[in-house]
Amino acid sequence: MQQLPKNPSLTYAEAGVDINHTDAVKAEMAPLIGAGDPRVLNGLGPFASLYDINFPKIKEPVLVLKAEEPGSKQKLAAQYGYMESICHDMVNHLVNDIIVMGARPLAVLDTIVCGYAEPETVRTIIRGLSNACRENECSLVGGETSVQPGVVEKGIYILTSSIAGIADKKNILDGSTVAEGDAVLAVASNGLHTNGYSLVRRLMENDQELINESVENYTFLEAIMKPHTPYYRAVKDLFGDEALTGMAHITGGGIEGNLSRIMLEGLCASIDLSKIHIPAIFKRIKALTKATEEEMLRTFNCGVGLVVVARGGEAGANRIQRHIQQYYDCRVVGHVTQGSKKVRFINTLPW
């Protein structure tokens, strides 16, 4: 057995973690924490973040909490220089997950795990997170940067974050008010958002030239790296509207897997697939993989990033549709009927 020196000298920095370096990187984050939000009561440095949750206008405030990570898309982001963009993916996904329950986003906490904290990369990540929060009318209030040499390879960054939102108890959307006759509205996605990337990366590994292939007005790489569509500004003014009975964020599992979460037993959302607009990137992926329509619908959002359920008629669904249409393409694609299956597809997607 090899003998160690009697008095070995080994510092933490020599083991791969330079605290002075890490502290210097963290200090650069300070101006981006809180971003002027008066509810954020402290900045970088304390053991935890303080946030004022006094909401006089909300009679019964309910905290809505969620954690998220951008999946294997973040590996492509690091490889091809989309680190700031992937932060928008992560925050937009988080916000979309809580707004479908009627919550307004308040504060985001991030975690960065890496083998070595490269100052420019960390700055880019924090800037991206802060900007994404600001665009969603919430604040980045702090988080954790964990340097783990020997666990994570240098150049690899593993990102995750969590969010706190606030909802008025009487306006929480959980599907309990969805009823027969309600209209089902599809709100457009801009592409893959943050799902299906393990499959896409396999395609790219099999064909090194694929990233430069033209898909409408983008390269294949540009098309798949578009940041997740943010829906908060399109729906925030609808919170409390009696015509809004449910929303579903379409992520892994597709339309059926996510819309079924808000359908009560005995009700069925009948969706006419022929009314959905499919972005070109999904058509190209289908051609490359030779996947069935069923597989595409289960893996990807196929052009629908958000589903909104609303009371039918001029006073309800039409008004909701017109409001969302100011921001994104929004179309009626079905209705709620009675049925034992929570989601039923009719016709086929217009490939």
Secondary structure, DSSP 4 states (H G I P E B T S, - for coil): -PPPPSS----TTTTT--HHHHHHHHHTTGGGSSTT-TTB---SSSSS--B----TT-SSEEEEEEEE--TTHHHHHHHHT-HHHHHHHHHHHHHHHHHTTTPEEEEEEEEEEESS--HHHHHHHHHHHHHHHHHTT-EEEEEEEEE-BTTB-TT-EEEEEEEEEEEEGGG--SSTT--TT-EEEEEEPSS-TTSSHHHHHHHHHH-TTGGGSEETTEEHHHHHTPPPPP-HHHHGGGTT-TTEEEEEE--TTHHHHHHGGGPPTTEEEEEEGGG----HHHHHHHHHHT--HHHHHHHS-TTEEEEEEE--STTTHHHHHHHHHTTS-EEEEEEEEE-SSSEEEES----
